[in-house]
Amino acid sequence: MLELYGQTFSSRLLLGTALYPSPAIMADAIKAARSEIVTVSLRRETAGGKTGGQFWSLIQSIGVRVLPNTAGCHSVKEAVTTAQMAREVFATNWIKLEVIGNHDTLQPDVFGLVEAARILSEDGFEVFPYTTDDLVVAERLLEAGCKLLMPWCAPIGSARGPQNADALRSLRGHFPDVPLIVDAGIGRPSHAAAVMELGYDAVLLNTAVAKSGDPVAMAGAFAKAVKAGREAFLAGPLEPRDMAVPSTPVIGMAAFS
Ligand SMILES: CC(=O)[C@@H](O)[C@H](O)COP(=O)(O)O
């Protein structure tokens, strides 16, 4: 079971709720993914007026846990204020904290992220920080009160998959007991399986499902990949070797003379 801030979940696939062709397709994709947690932008929820209300009702009808996010926030003040509003709107202390540092790459402002994480943790939030794969930043986030980490594997929406598997492996090795969720940049089910095989606890993705040719079918494919990756990790995959090792036994081979 996946344990996040004292709550347990069967599914290790968290989904975003943006960019789908329609709300109905989004709902069907969430069901096909068997996700139990979806992330929702406060901006979408509040900006849409009546539409926002309908969207919220649809999410509630699916019966999933909501992880509000601060998507689009570029400063500590903006992120903290958005988180506080999200707590009121969604009635949860959970917050996926994004403090974006660059318009082009959408990479996190890790300095602002740590500061905002400290402020929000002290204010009783349970923070899910969207961060890079930097080990020192990870340590600072844990010191700031985060009980889990959400490193990217590539820029948001890039669909490039793991760009630095060594850094992800290193994070896993340094923090064996901290829940680690890869967030952002996953493009294909094989990417999700690959990070799960490294021992990551879960993945969060959005674009790869929502913008695919068939979001519902793709959500199902991701669900299978995440499960397969987890099972492979638990089964103890082989480490790559430099030299060949015969896989066919030589004892008992027929002798030719
Ligand atoms: C929805 C959300 O929270 C995104 O900001 C998240 O980081 C997912 O990224 P991808 O769209 O690349 O999966």
The ligand as an SDF file (V2000), in Angstrom:
LIG
                    3D

 13 12  0  0  0  0  0  0  0  0999 V2000
   -1.1070   18.5170  -13.3970 C   0  0  0  0  0  0  0  0  0  0  0  0
    0.1430   18.8570  -12.7370 C   0  0  0  0  0  0  0  0  0  0  0  0
    0.2180   18.9770  -11.5830 O   0  0  0  0  0  0  0  0  0  0  0  0
    1.3310   19.0600  -13.5760 C   0  0  0  0  0  0  0  0  0  0  0  0
    1.8770   20.2750  -13.2210 O   0  0  0  0  0  0  0  0  0  0  0  0
    2.2460   17.9320  -13.3410 C   0  0  0  0  0  0  0  0  0  0  0  0
    3.4770   18.3630  -13.0000 O   0  0  0  0  0  0  0  0  0  0  0  0
    2.2060   16.9280  -14.4220 C   0  0  0  0  0  0  0  0  0  0  0  0
    3.1380   17.1100  -15.4450 O   0  0  0  0  0  0  0  0  0  0  0  0
    2.9350   16.3580  -16.8470 P   0  0  0  0  0  0  0  0  0  0  0  0
    1.7940   17.0520  -17.4990 O   0  0  0  0  0  0  0  0  0  0  0  0
    4.2270   16.5240  -17.5690 O   0  0  0  0  0  0  0  0  0  0  0  0
    2.6030   14.9280  -16.5570 O   0  0  0  0  0  0  0  0  0  0  0  0
  1  2  1  0
  2  3  2  0
  2  4  1  0
  4  5  1  0
  4  6  1  0
  6  7  1  0
  6  8  1  0
  8  9  1  0
  9 10  1  0
 10 11  2  0
 10 12  1  0
 10 13  1  0
M  END
$$$$
